[in-house]
Amino acid sequence: LEEFQAGRATIEMQISNQSYRYKHDRRLTSRYHLRDGPHKEATSLTILNPDQIVTVIKVQGNWAYVEVMPYQSEPLLQGWVYRGGLAPF
């Protein structure tokens, strides 16, 4: 019984984590710079394409700190994007 309950708790946690992540996934509405700080003068790390998927980690004013869903062989990136360019699916 304890093994069953532990397994169930693990599955429930995985479902919860997936739901949390889905709620915070957004797509970009246009091309935006991924920056190293939450302001327009911050260094651009890369330019993100329209409809690229990002996960919002935290928000500061008009900026969101995001994790970029990489394409096939690209590394995972994190940085700041302007919140006005984020839309739900």
C-alpha positions in Angstrom: 0.0 0.0 0.0 2.8 2.4 0.8 4.5 1.8 -2.6 1.2 2.5 -4.3 0.7 5.7 -2.4 4.3 6.8 -3.1 3.8 6.0 -6.8 0.5 7.9 -6.9 2.1 10.9 -5.2 4.9 10.9 -7.8 2.4 10.8 -10.7 0.3 13.6 -9.2 3.4 15.8 -8.8 4.4 15.2 -12.4 0.9 16.2 -13.6 1.0 19.2 -11.4 4.4 20.3 -12.7 3.2 19.9 -16.3 0.0 21.9 -15.6 2.1 24.7 -13.9 4.4 24.8 -16.9 1.6 24.9 -19.4 -0.1 27.8 -17.6 3.1 29.8 -18.0 4.0 28.9 -21.6 3.5 31.8 -24.0 4.3 32.5 -27.6 5.9 35.6 -29.1 3.8 37.8 -31.2 6.7 39.3 -33.1 10.5 39.3 -33.2 11.9 40.3 -29.8 15.3 40.5 -28.3 16.2 38.1 -25.4 18.1 40.4 -23.1 20.4 39.9 -20.1 18.4 42.4 -18.0 14.9 43.8 -17.7 15.4 47.0 -19.6 15.7 48.1 -23.2 19.4 49.0 -22.9 20.4 45.6 -21.6 22.6 43.5 -23.9 20.7 41.4 -26.5 21.6 37.7 -26.1 19.7 36.7 -29.3 16.6 37.6 -31.3 13.6 35.4 -30.9 11.2 34.7 -33.8 7.4 35.2 -33.9 5.5 32.2 -32.5 8.5 30.9 -30.6 7.4 29.3 -27.3 8.8 30.6 -24.0 8.0 29.7 -20.4 7.6 32.7 -18.1 9.7 32.1 -14.9 9.1 35.5 -13.2 7.9 39.0 -14.0 9.3 42.4 -13.2 7.3 45.4 -14.4 6.9 45.3 -18.2 9.5 42.5 -18.5 9.3 38.7 -18.2 12.3 36.4 -17.4 11.7 33.5 -19.7 13.2 30.1 -20.6 13.2 29.7 -24.4 12.1 26.4 -25.8 15.0 25.4 -28.0 14.8 24.1 -31.5 16.3 20.7 -32.2 19.9 21.2 -31.4 20.0 24.6 -29.8 20.9 25.0 -26.1 18.4 26.1 -23.5 18.4 29.9 -23.1 17.1 32.2 -20.4 16.7 35.9 -20.4 14.3 38.9 -20.4 11.7 39.8 -23.0 9.2 42.6 -23.1 5.9 41.4 -21.8 3.9 43.2 -24.5 5.1 40.6 -27.0 3.8 37.6 -25.1 0.5 35.9 -25.9 -1.2 32.7 -24.7 -1.6 29.9 -27.1 
